[in-house]
Amino acid sequence: MNSRTSISRQHPQLRGKATWNARRKAIWADRTLQARRVMGLGLAAIVALTMLPAAASAQHLDMRMRAHLRNHPDNLVKVIVRVEPGRRGLVKRLLRRYDATLQNEHDLIDGITLWVTPRQAERLAKHPNVLSVSEDAPVVSTQVGSQPNLQQSVGILPYQTGVAGTPYEDGYGIGVAVIDSGIAPRPDLAGRIVAFRDFTTGVALNVPPVDGYGHGTHVAGIIASNGSGAGYNQAFQGVGMYVNLIGLRVLDNTGAGSTSNVVAAVQWATANRTAYNIKVINLSLGHPIYEPAATDPLVQAVEAAVRAGITVVASAGNYGVNPTTGAVGYAGIGSPGNAPSAITVGAVDSRGTVSRGDDRMADYSSRGPTWYDGFAKPDLVAPGHKVVSLADPVSTLFLQYPTFRVTAPNALQANYLRLSGTSMAAPAVAAAVAAMHQVNVEMGTFTTGVPRTALTPNAIKAILQFTATDVKTDAGVSYDHLTQGAGELNARGALDLVRNINPSAPVGSWWLTGSVSESSTFGGAVTPWTKSMFWGQNIVWGESVYTNNIVWGENIVWGENIVWGENIVWGENIVWGENIVWGENIVWGNNIVWGNNIVWGNNIVWGNSATRDAGAGTDASTDPPEVTAEDTTTVINVPVKK
């Protein structure tokens, strides 16, 4: 039956004289009437009004929403709906017409936050302009709970001993957005909290800096503390002690928040990047992975920020070992650590020394690969175990964990905290990135007198991985790449390389302008760079970083299939060392994979579970067991891959 015959039978008055406008009005009236009769004025009416196929599935729902649909289909759930670019207005008008409660909008990801039932969400997911419907998942900080002189541990030269004729390495003038529980206005940060917004209500409120939980203040101190609260003692200084901080509060006084508020904060930072010279975003928080990176709202917000030229640093998570058995666990990376273009950071225990020979992976540090996508993560690791940093004496963490308090020399009372976790490792990398930006800009002044072209996030990530150093077990065996990524943060090597490249060189040309040793010295020991880079599911070896490659562009998503050189195209499969092989067809279990001898592919073979490396990430002191924020808020459930 053609459309003309159908309309004529339903509307005899249009026979022989039906016009296009008349037919459209008739069709619309019929659909509206049918929708109102069948579904009332609820959100589900959208489906009838848009002629959706009857056999549509819930494939656009994330794992949490599918679980809600099975178990509690009529309970209200706050969701983030992502729509096709340019179609948000249409979907929004339909939602408003049918009394759906809109909470927020997210221009950065073409998203809308609203309350719906899982049944309504399933129908909404079938809308032709809707890309995904995800639960507005709760996010938490990723600390677990000292080592002295964090600057020397990562290879930053102290302000007082800058190299003559070259810039200092203190991040001066570079903005780092700390999206966390806030920042308390401690003396160690005086004058450098240049902006503060509170997103815990869903909107950006311009309020004085505050941090009821205390996590964000600790993170900010690792980035930018000048140690004034400890008499400028270097042991209490951050990695970039002249970095400007932009505090974006998304976690409440218990350390919990929502994905939509984090997305709103990322959007604000991206929109205001020029006003505050925001070059870096630090995300020491996250939630379990519930869906592929391509539909995850938090991941897509991160990718949009990277496309805008901001380097995003994310903590890997603290699910590296089974808390009951101590067995090693793989695939524990959280979101947004699964964002391809983010720099995802795991935690190292530096044992309180500058030398790297005794550094060990913290057992709790989450390992890759990422759930659903199989991305090689973390990207690198950094000191994150028992890190001393700023504390607010009235914050939840300070009051709840008195054994973690640290009193600076000559201080009358405790004014710092010792915490552990990938939350503490990420800001060390964020500060190193700020120093890289500062050195790159100021090197232009020392050479040509003209500021250099800005380093792109992809170039920065590649430099950090290329210059990283290998982390080994007590037995002298290198940790696998799904545990340590490219290796441990080597800010010394990264800054040396930045000094010797020309970002203004034409794409495809050699941009190395001076010689580099491909090694760095820590504690008197010469430590070689790993000279490796992890591109999606693949390893790139050699001297690729010495060329201004097309892949460093801001329009390139990290890990996409790219032609490297003339003959090599990286595909989807890679052998990780001798034991771990990653394929694309995987049968997933219900939990993190425990055990370290793993064959990924059409079939999975689990080897014997490995106990933690002796002393790795453990503490021989009498301190009580350290506590993760996740222990008191949520337990990770790794989803089953469909």
C-alpha positions as CSV (number, residue, x, y, z in Angstrom):
1,M,0.0,0.0,0.0
2,N,1.6,3.3,-1.0
3,S,1.4,6.4,1.1
4,R,-1.2,8.1,-1.1
5,T,-3.6,5.1,-0.9
6,S,-3.1,4.8,2.8
7,I,-3.9,8.4,3.4
8,S,-6.9,8.3,1.1
9,R,-8.4,5.4,3.0
10,Q,-7.8,7.0,6.4
11,H,-8.9,10.5,5.3
12,P,-11.6,10.3,2.5
13,Q,-11.8,14.1,2.4
14,L,-8.3,14.1,0.9
15,R,-9.1,11.8,-2.0
16,G,-8.1,13.2,-5.3
17,K,-7.0,16.5,-3.9
18,A,-4.5,15.6,-1.2
19,T,-1.7,18.1,-0.9
20,W,1.6,17.6,0.7
21,N,0.9,20.0,3.6
22,A,-2.5,18.5,4.1
23,R,-1.1,15.0,4.2
24,R,1.6,16.0,6.7
25,K,-1.0,17.6,9.0
26,A,-3.2,14.5,8.8
27,I,-0.3,12.1,9.5
28,W,0.9,14.2,12.4
29,A,-2.6,14.4,13.9
30,D,-3.1,10.7,13.7
31,R,0.3,10.0,15.3
32,T,-0.4,12.5,18.1
33,L,-3.8,11.1,18.7
34,Q,-2.5,7.5,18.8
35,A,0.4,8.5,21.1
36,R,-2.0,10.2,23.5
37,R,-4.4,7.3,23.5
38,V,-1.8,4.6,24.0
39,M,0.8,6.3,26.2
40,G,-0.7,9.4,27.7
41,L,1.5,12.4,28.0
42,G,4.6,10.6,29.3
43,L,8.1,10.6,27.9
44,A,7.4,7.4,26.0
45,A,5.1,9.3,23.6
46,I,8.3,10.5,21.8
47,V,8.7,7.0,20.3
48,A,5.3,7.0,18.7
49,L,5.7,10.5,17.3
50,T,8.9,9.6,15.5
51,M,7.9,6.4,13.6
52,L,10.5,4.2,15.3
53,P,10.8,0.5,14.2
54,A,9.0,-1.9,16.5
55,A,12.0,-4.2,16.8
56,A,14.5,-1.6,18.1
57,S,16.7,-2.9,21.0
58,A,18.3,-1.4,24.1
59,Q,21.8,-1.4,22.6
60,H,22.2,2.3,23.3
61,L,21.7,1.8,27.0
62,D,24.8,1.4,29.2
63,M,25.2,-1.6,31.4
64,R,23.8,0.0,34.6
65,M,20.6,1.1,32.7
66,R,20.1,-2.4,31.4
67,A,20.4,-3.7,34.9
68,H,17.8,-1.2,36.1
69,L,15.5,-2.2,33.3
70,R,15.7,-5.8,34.4
71,N,15.4,-5.2,38.1
72,H,13.5,-1.9,38.7
73,P,12.0,-0.8,35.4
74,D,9.7,1.9,36.9
75,N,12.0,3.6,39.4
76,L,13.3,7.0,38.4
77,V,16.9,7.2,37.4
78,K,19.0,10.2,36.5
79,V,20.5,9.7,33.0
80,I,22.7,11.5,30.5
81,V,21.4,11.4,27.0
82,R,23.8,12.1,24.1
83,V,22.2,13.1,20.8
84,E,23.5,13.6,17.3
85,P,25.2,17.0,16.8
86,G,22.6,19.7,16.0
87,R,19.6,17.6,17.1
88,R,19.6,18.4,20.8
89,G,17.1,21.1,20.4
90,L,14.6,18.8,18.7
91,V,14.9,16.1,21.4
92,K,14.8,18.8,24.1
93,R,11.6,20.3,22.8
94,L,10.0,16.9,22.8
95,L,11.1,16.2,26.3
96,R,9.7,19.5,27.5
97,R,6.4,18.9,25.7
98,Y,5.9,15.7,27.6
99,D,6.8,17.1,31.0
100,A,10.2,15.3,31.4
101,T,12.4,17.1,34.0
102,L,15.6,18.4,32.5
103,Q,18.4,18.8,35.0
104,N,21.2,20.2,32.9
105,E,22.6,20.5,29.4
106,H,26.1,19.6,28.2
107,D,27.2,21.5,25.1
108,L,30.5,19.8,25.1
109,I,29.1,16.3,24.4
110,D,25.7,17.3,22.9
111,G,24.1,15.9,26.1
112,I,21.1,16.4,28.4
113,T,20.7,15.2,32.0
114,L,17.2,14.3,33.1
115,W,15.2,11.9,35.3
116,V,13.4,9.0,33.6
117,T,12.3,5.5,34.4
118,P,14.3,2.6,32.8
119,R,11.3,1.8,30.7
120,Q,11.2,5.3,29.4
121,A,15.0,5.3,28.9
122,E,14.7,2.2,26.8
123,R,12.1,3.9,24.5
124,L,14.2,7.1,24.5
125,A,17.2,5.1,23.4
126,K,15.3,4.1,20.2
127,H,14.9,7.7,19.1
128,P,16.8,8.1,15.8
129,N,18.6,11.2,17.0
130,V,19.8,9.6,20.4
131,L,23.3,8.2,20.4
132,S,23.3,6.8,24.0
133,V,21.5,6.8,27.3
134,S,23.8,6.4,30.3
135,E,23.1,6.5,34.0
136,D,24.4,9.6,35.6
137,A,26.8,7.3,37.5
138,P,28.2,8.3,40.9
139,V,31.9,9.2,40.8
140,V,34.3,8.9,43.8
141,S,37.8,10.0,44.5
142,T,40.6,7.4,44.1
143,Q,42.9,7.8,47.1
144,V,43.8,4.9,49.4
145,G,44.9,6.4,52.5
146,S,55.5,9.6,52.3
147,Q,57.9,10.1,50.6
148,P,60.2,13.1,50.9
149,N,60.9,15.6,48.1
150,L,58.4,14.7,45.4
151,Q,60.1,17.1,43.0
152,Q,63.3,15.1,43.0
153,S,61.4,11.8,42.8
154,V,60.0,12.8,39.5
155,G,63.0,14.7,38.3
156,I,61.9,18.3,38.6
157,L,64.7,20.8,39.4
158,P,63.8,22.8,42.5
159,Y,63.1,26.5,41.9
160,Q,66.3,27.5,43.7
161,T,68.6,25.5,41.4
162,G,67.2,26.3,38.0
163,V,69.6,25.6,35.1
164,A,71.4,28.8,34.0
165,G,70.2,30.1,30.7
166,T,67.1,28.0,30.6
167,P,63.6,28.4,32.2
168,Y,62.8,27.3,35.7
169,E,60.5,24.2,35.9
170,D,57.8,25.4,38.2
171,G,54.8,25.7,35.9
172,Y,54.7,29.5,36.2
173,G,51.6,31.0,34.7
174,I,50.1,27.6,33.5
175,G,46.6,26.9,34.6
176,V,45.7,23.4,35.9
177,A,42.0,22.7,36.5
178,V,41.5,20.4,39.5
179,I,38.1,18.8,39.2
180,D,37.6,17.3,42.6
181,S,36.1,18.0,46.0
182,G,37.3,21.6,45.9
183,I,40.4,23.4,47.2
184,A,40.8,24.9,50.6
185,P,42.6,28.2,50.6
186,R,45.8,27.0,52.4
187,P,48.8,29.4,52.8
188,D,50.8,27.1,50.6
189,L,48.6,28.0,47.6
190,A,48.1,31.7,48.4
191,G,47.4,33.8,45.4
192,R,47.3,30.9,42.9
193,I,43.7,29.7,43.2
194,V,42.8,32.0,40.3
195,A,39.2,30.7,39.8
196,F,36.8,28.5,41.8
197,R,33.4,27.1,40.8
198,D,31.1,24.7,42.7
199,F,29.2,22.2,40.5
200,T,27.7,20.0,43.3
201,T,24.3,21.5,42.7
202,G,24.5,20.9,38.9
203,V,25.3,24.5,38.0
204,A,28.5,26.5,38.2
205,L,28.3,28.6,41.3
206,N,31.0,31.3,41.8
207,V,31.8,30.9,45.5
208,P,34.9,31.2,47.6
209,P,37.3,28.2,47.6
210,V,36.2,25.4,49.9
211,D,36.8,21.7,50.3
212,G,34.6,19.8,52.8
213,Y,36.1,16.4,52.0
214,G,39.8,17.3,51.7
215,H,40.7,15.2,48.7
216,G,41.0,18.1,46.2
217,T,43.2,20.1,48.6
218,H,45.6,17.2,48.8
219,V,45.6,16.8,45.0
220,A,46.1,20.6,44.6
221,G,49.1,20.5,47.0
222,I,50.8,17.7,45.0
223,I,50.5,20.0,42.0
224,A,51.3,23.4,43.3
225,S,52.2,23.6,47.1
226,N,55.1,26.0,47.8
227,G,55.6,24.4,51.2
228,S,55.1,27.7,53.1
229,G,53.2,25.9,55.8
230,A,56.3,23.9,56.5
231,G,58.9,26.7,56.3
232,Y,59.3,26.2,52.5
233,N,60.7,22.7,53.2
234,Q,61.1,21.0,49.9
235,A,59.6,17.8,51.3
236,F,56.3,19.6,51.4
237,Q,56.4,21.3,48.1
238,G,54.4,20.2,45.0
239,V,55.8,19.3,41.7
240,G,54.9,22.7,40.1
241,M,55.0,25.2,42.9
242,Y,54.1,28.2,40.7
243,V,51.2,26.6,38.8
244,N,47.9,28.5,38.8
245,L,45.0,26.4,40.1
246,I,41.4,26.5,38.9
247,G,39.3,24.7,41.4
248,L,36.1,23.0,40.1
249,R,34.2,21.3,42.9
250,V,32.2,18.2,41.9
251,L,32.5,15.9,45.0
252,D,30.6,16.6,48.2
253,N,31.8,16.3,51.8
254,T,31.8,12.5,51.6
255,G,33.9,12.4,48.4
256,A,31.0,11.4,46.2
257,G,29.5,13.1,43.2
258,S,27.8,12.5,39.8
259,T,29.0,12.1,36.3
260,S,26.9,14.9,35.0
261,N,28.5,17.4,37.3
262,V,32.0,16.3,36.3
263,V,30.9,16.7,32.6
264,A,29.7,20.2,33.4
265,A,33.0,21.0,35.0
266,V,35.0,19.7,32.1
267,Q,32.8,21.8,29.8
268,W,33.4,24.9,31.9
269,A,37.2,24.3,31.9
270,T,37.2,23.9,28.1
271,A,35.1,27.0,27.5
272,N,37.3,29.1,29.9
273,R,40.6,27.7,28.8
274,T,41.8,30.9,27.3
275,A,40.7,33.2,30.1
276,Y,42.7,31.2,32.7
277,N,45.4,29.6,30.4
278,I,44.1,26.1,31.3
279,K,46.5,23.7,29.7
280,V,45.8,20.7,32.0
281,I,42.7,19.1,33.6
282,N,43.3,16.7,36.6
283,L,40.7,14.0,37.2
284,S,41.6,12.0,40.4
285,L,38.1,10.4,40.4
286,G,36.0,8.1,38.4
287,H,33.5,5.3,38.3
288,P,33.5,1.7,37.0
289,I,33.3,1.2,33.2
290,Y,29.7,0.5,32.2
291,E,29.8,0.9,28.5
292,P,32.3,1.3,25.6
293,A,34.3,4.5,25.5
294,A,32.5,5.7,22.4
295,T,29.2,6.1,24.3
296,D,30.6,6.9,27.8
297,P,29.6,10.6,28.5
298,L,32.6,11.2,30.8
299,V,35.0,9.8,28.2
300,Q,33.4,11.8,25.5
301,A,33.8,15.0,27.6
302,V,37.5,14.2,28.1
303,E,38.0,13.6,24.4
304,A,36.3,16.9,23.5
305,A,38.6,18.7,26.0
306,V,41.6,17.1,24.4
307,R,40.5,18.2,20.9
308,A,40.3,21.7,22.3
309,G,44.0,21.5,23.2
310,I,43.8,20.6,26.9
311,T,45.8,17.7,28.3
312,V,43.6,15.6,30.5
313,V,45.3,13.5,33.3
314,A,43.1,10.8,34.9
315,S,43.8,8.3,37.8
316,A,43.7,4.7,36.8
317,G,41.8,3.4,39.9
318,N,42.7,1.3,42.9
319,Y,41.5,-2.2,41.9
320,G,44.9,-3.8,41.2
321,V,44.6,-6.7,43.7
322,N,41.8,-8.8,45.2
323,P,41.4,-7.3,48.7
324,T,40.7,-10.8,50.1
325,T,43.3,-13.0,48.5
326,G,45.9,-10.5,47.3
327,A,45.8,-11.9,43.8
328,V,46.7,-9.6,41.0
329,G,43.7,-8.2,39.0
330,Y,43.6,-7.1,35.4
331,A,40.9,-4.9,33.7
332,G,40.3,-2.7,36.7
333,I,40.8,0.6,35.0
334,G,37.9,3.0,35.7
335,S,36.2,5.8,33.7
336,P,37.5,8.3,32.6
337,G,40.8,6.4,32.7
338,N,39.5,4.5,29.6
339,A,39.5,7.7,27.5
340,P,41.8,7.0,24.6
341,S,43.4,10.4,24.6
342,A,43.7,10.9,28.3
343,I,46.9,10.3,30.2
344,T,45.9,7.5,32.6
345,V,48.2,7.2,35.6
346,G,48.9,4.3,37.9
347,A,50.7,4.4,41.2
348,V,54.3,3.6,42.2
349,D,55.7,3.2,45.7
350,S,59.0,5.1,45.6
351,R,60.0,3.8,49.0
352,G,61.0,7.3,50.2
353,T,64.1,7.5,48.0
354,V,65.0,9.4,44.9
355,S,66.7,6.4,43.3
356,R,64.5,4.3,41.1
357,G,66.1,0.9,41.7
358,D,63.9,0.2,44.7
359,D,60.6,1.6,43.2
360,R,57.8,-1.0,43.0
361,M,54.3,-0.9,41.6
362,A,51.7,-0.2,44.3
363,D,49.7,-3.4,44.5
364,Y,46.3,-1.6,44.5
365,S,47.1,0.3,41.2
366,S,44.6,-0.7,38.5
367,R,45.8,-2.6,35.6
368,G,44.6,-2.7,32.0
369,P,43.2,-3.5,29.6
370,T,40.1,-1.4,29.6
371,W,36.8,-3.1,29.8
372,Y,34.8,-3.4,26.5
373,D,37.5,-1.7,24.3
374,G,40.7,-3.4,25.3
375,F,42.8,-0.2,25.3
376,A,46.3,-0.6,26.7
377,K,46.2,1.3,30.0
378,P,47.6,2.8,32.2
379,D,49.7,5.1,30.0
380,L,52.4,5.5,32.7
381,V,52.8,5.4,36.5
382,A,54.0,8.0,39.0
383,P,54.7,8.2,42.8
384,G,51.4,7.8,44.6
385,H,52.1,5.8,47.7
386,K,52.1,7.6,51.1
387,V,52.4,11.0,49.5
388,V,52.4,13.9,52.0
389,S,50.4,17.0,50.9
390,L,48.1,19.7,52.0
391,A,45.2,19.2,54.4
392,D,42.3,21.2,55.6
393,P,42.0,20.6,59.4
394,V,38.2,20.7,59.2
395,S,37.8,18.4,56.3
396,T,36.3,14.9,56.4
397,L,39.5,13.1,55.6
398,F,41.6,15.0,58.2
399,L,39.0,14.3,60.9
400,Q,38.3,10.7,59.9
401,Y,41.8,9.5,59.6
402,P,44.0,11.0,62.4
403,T,46.8,8.4,61.8
404,F,47.4,9.9,58.4
405,R,48.1,13.4,59.8
406,V,51.6,14.8,59.4
407,T,53.1,17.6,61.4
408,A,55.6,19.7,59.5
409,P,58.9,20.6,61.3
410,N,58.5,23.4,63.8
411,A,54.7,23.4,63.3
412,L,52.5,23.6,66.4
413,Q,49.9,21.1,65.0
414,A,49.4,18.7,62.1
415,N,48.7,20.5,58.9
416,Y,49.4,17.9,56.2
417,L,48.1,14.4,55.3
418,R,49.8,11.3,54.0
419,L,47.5,9.6,51.5
420,S,48.0,6.8,48.9
421,G,46.4,5.9,45.6
422,T,46.3,6.7,41.9
423,S,44.6,9.9,42.9
424,M,48.0,11.0,44.3
425,A,49.9,9.8,41.2
426,A,47.8,11.7,38.6
427,P,48.5,15.2,39.9
428,A,52.3,14.6,39.8
429,V,51.9,14.0,36.1
430,A,49.5,17.0,35.7
431,A,52.1,19.3,37.3
432,A,54.9,17.8,35.1
433,V,52.7,18.6,32.0
434,A,52.3,22.2,33.2
435,A,56.1,22.5,33.5
436,M,56.5,21.1,30.0
437,H,54.1,23.8,28.7
438,Q,56.0,26.5,30.6
439,V,59.4,25.4,29.4
440,N,58.2,25.1,25.8
441,V,56.8,28.6,25.7
442,E,59.8,30.2,27.5
443,M,62.4,28.3,25.3
444,G,61.3,30.5,22.5
445,T,62.4,33.5,24.5
446,F,65.8,32.0,25.0
447,T,66.3,31.0,21.4
448,T,64.5,33.1,18.8
449,G,62.7,35.5,21.0
450,V,59.4,34.3,19.7
451,P,57.1,32.0,21.8
452,R,57.0,28.5,20.4
453,T,54.0,26.7,19.0
454,A,52.1,25.1,21.8
455,L,52.6,21.4,22.4
456,T,49.5,19.3,21.6
457,P,48.1,16.8,24.2
458,N,49.1,13.9,21.9
459,A,52.7,15.2,21.7
460,I,52.9,15.6,25.4
461,K,51.5,12.1,26.0
462,A,54.0,10.6,23.6
463,I,57.0,12.5,25.2
464,L,56.0,11.4,28.7
465,Q,55.7,7.8,27.6
466,F,58.9,7.8,25.5
467,T,61.0,9.2,28.4
468,A,59.5,7.0,31.1
469,T,61.7,4.6,33.0
470,D,61.2,0.9,33.6
471,V,59.7,-0.4,36.9
472,K,60.9,-3.8,38.1
473,T,59.9,-6.3,40.7
474,D,62.0,-7.5,43.6
475,A,63.2,-10.3,41.3
476,G,64.5,-7.7,38.8
477,V,61.8,-8.5,36.2
478,S,60.0,-5.7,34.5
479,Y,56.3,-5.3,35.3
480,D,54.1,-6.0,32.2
481,H,52.8,-3.1,30.2
482,L,49.2,-3.5,31.4
483,T,50.6,-2.9,34.9
484,Q,53.1,-0.1,34.4
485,G,52.2,1.3,31.0
486,A,55.2,2.8,29.4
487,G,56.9,3.1,32.8
488,E,57.4,5.6,35.5
489,L,57.0,9.4,35.1
490,N,60.4,11.0,34.2
491,A,59.8,14.7,34.2
492,R,63.6,15.3,33.9
493,G,63.7,13.4,30.6
494,A,60.5,14.9,29.3
495,L,61.7,18.5,30.0
496,D,65.1,17.7,28.4
497,L,63.3,16.5,25.3
498,V,60.9,19.5,25.2
499,R,64.0,21.8,25.3
500,N,65.4,20.0,22.3
501,I,62.4,19.9,19.9
502,N,60.9,22.5,17.7
503,P,57.0,22.2,17.7
504,S,56.9,24.7,14.9
505,A,58.6,22.3,12.5
506,P,56.4,21.2,9.5
507,V,54.4,18.1,10.0
508,G,56.3,15.0,8.9
509,S,59.7,16.6,9.5
510,W,62.4,15.9,12.0
511,W,61.8,18.3,14.9
512,L,64.7,17.4,17.2
513,T,67.0,20.4,17.4
514,G,69.6,19.1,19.8
515,S,71.1,16.0,21.3
516,V,69.4,14.0,24.0
517,S,71.0,11.2,26.1
518,E,67.9,8.9,26.2
519,S,68.6,8.4,29.9
520,S,68.2,10.4,33.1
521,T,69.9,10.3,36.5
522,F,68.1,9.6,39.7
523,G,69.9,9.3,43.0
524,G,73.2,9.1,41.2
525,A,72.1,6.2,39.0
526,V,71.8,6.6,35.2
527,T,68.4,5.3,34.3
528,P,67.5,4.6,30.6
529,W,64.3,5.7,29.0
530,T,61.9,3.0,27.8
531,K,61.5,4.7,24.4
532,S,58.1,3.1,24.0
533,M,54.6,4.4,23.3
534,F,51.2,2.7,23.6
535,W,48.9,3.5,20.7
536,G,45.5,2.1,21.5
537,Q,46.1,-1.6,21.6
538,N,49.6,-1.4,20.2
539,I,53.2,-0.6,21.0
540,V,55.2,1.9,18.9
541,W,59.0,1.5,19.4
542,G,61.9,3.5,18.1
543,E,62.4,7.2,17.5
544,S,58.9,8.2,16.4
545,V,58.8,11.0,19.0
546,Y,61.7,12.8,17.2
547,T,59.5,13.7,14.3
548,N,56.6,16.1,14.2
549,N,54.2,13.3,13.2
550,I,50.7,13.8,12.0
551,V,49.4,11.8,14.9
552,W,50.3,14.6,17.3
553,G,47.5,16.7,15.9
554,E,44.6,17.7,18.1
555,N,42.1,16.2,15.6
556,I,43.6,12.7,16.1
557,V,42.0,10.4,18.7
558,W,44.8,8.6,20.5
559,G,44.9,4.9,19.4
560,E,43.1,5.3,16.0
561,N,44.6,3.3,13.1
562,I,47.3,5.5,11.6
563,V,50.0,4.8,9.1
564,W,53.3,5.2,10.9
565,G,56.1,6.0,8.4
566,E,55.8,4.4,5.0
567,N,55.2,0.7,5.6
568,I,53.5,0.1,9.0
569,V,49.8,0.2,9.8
570,W,48.9,-0.8,13.3
571,G,45.9,-3.1,13.6
572,E,44.0,-4.4,16.6
573,N,46.2,-7.2,18.0
574,I,49.4,-7.0,20.0
575,V,51.4,-9.5,22.0
576,W,52.2,-8.1,25.5
577,G,55.4,-9.7,26.6
578,E,55.4,-13.5,26.8
579,N,52.1,-14.2,28.6
580,I,49.5,-11.7,27.6
581,V,47.9,-11.7,24.2
582,W,45.1,-9.3,23.4
583,G,42.4,-10.2,20.8
584,E,39.1,-8.6,20.0
585,N,36.6,-11.4,20.7
586,I,36.5,-11.9,24.4
587,V,34.2,-13.8,26.8
588,W,34.1,-11.8,29.9
589,G,33.4,-12.9,33.4
590,N,31.4,-11.0,36.0
591,N,34.4,-9.6,37.9
592,I,37.9,-8.3,37.5
593,V,40.2,-11.0,36.1
594,W,42.5,-12.2,38.9
595,G,45.8,-13.8,37.9
596,N,48.7,-12.7,35.8
597,N,49.3,-15.4,33.1
598,I,46.6,-14.4,30.6
599,V,45.9,-15.3,27.0
600,W,43.4,-12.9,25.4
601,G,41.6,-14.0,22.3
602,N,38.7,-16.2,21.3
603,N,39.5,-18.4,24.3
604,I,40.7,-17.3,27.7
605,V,43.2,-19.2,29.7
606,W,43.7,-18.1,33.2
607,G,47.1,-19.0,34.8
608,N,47.8,-19.3,38.5
609,S,46.8,-16.3,40.5
610,A,49.8,-14.2,41.5
611,T,50.3,-12.9,44.9
612,R,51.5,-9.4,45.3
613,D,55.1,-8.7,44.8
614,A,56.9,-8.8,48.1
615,G,56.8,-5.4,49.6
616,A,55.2,-3.7,46.6
617,G,52.9,-1.1,47.8
618,T,53.0,-2.4,51.3
619,D,54.1,-0.7,54.5
620,A,56.4,-2.2,57.1
621,S,55.4,0.4,59.7
622,T,52.7,0.1,62.3
623,D,50.3,2.3,60.4
624,P,46.7,0.8,60.2
625,P,45.5,-0.6,56.9
626,E,44.9,2.2,54.5
627,V,41.3,2.9,53.3
628,T,40.1,3.6,49.8
629,A,37.3,6.1,49.2
630,E,35.6,3.3,47.2
631,D,35.6,1.0,50.2
632,T,33.0,3.3,51.8
633,T,31.0,4.3,48.7
634,T,30.9,1.7,46.0
635,V,32.4,-1.6,45.0
636,I,33.5,-2.1,41.4
637,N,31.6,-4.6,39.3
638,V,33.2,-5.2,36.0
639,P,30.5,-5.6,33.4
640,V,29.9,-8.6,31.2
641,K,30.8,-7.8,27.6
642,K,27.9,-8.5,25.2
